Amino acid sequence: MQHVIQKALSVLKDGGLILYPTDTVWGIGCDATNSEAVAKVYDLKQRENSKALICLVANDAMLERHLTSVPDIAYDILDIATKPTTIVYDQPKGIAPNLIATDNSLAIRVTKNKFCSYLISAFKKPIVSTSANIAGEPTPRSFDEISTSIKDGVDYIAMLEQESPSNAPSTIIKIGMDSTVKIIRK
């Protein structure tokens, strides 16, 4: 796994795109603080940049570094979650502007996946995690279902036999600054 992490780090640091297994589905990733890299993800997915993307962080400390404030209820939700849970937070900071939604929010997941945790910890920055498909097409449930255009459009594919995504997207919950909670996707 160390060789795969080192190669992925090199690509991320150069502003490139990776295709990698996450704790949910195969994802397209890049440096979440690099606007040019984020633009490449939108181009590859043929997705409007007005539709926000998810990013992954390695731990609570990284989460807190990229938000103005983390509502206490977010920690409660993450503690009781039984499946990967992405939370949409208000007022992100230190993130590429084209990754932030028009309402000044950002979807972030604290990953529990060993590879993702190691990669993000070594990178020391959040990475984008968006499903490995063209916008409007079904989310691939396995590596074999990922289109050739996506595979050819990234700079590195992190193939890890021991890691396999759950094949299901994460739950998405929106938490407002006033701690209101709204379930967006179960």
Helices and strands as residue ranges (DSSP letters): H 2-13, E 18-21, E 26-29, H 35-45, E 54-57, H 60-65, H 72-80, E 85-90, G 97-99, E 105-110, H 114-123, E 127-131, G 143-145, H 148-153, E 156-157, E 171-175, E 181-185
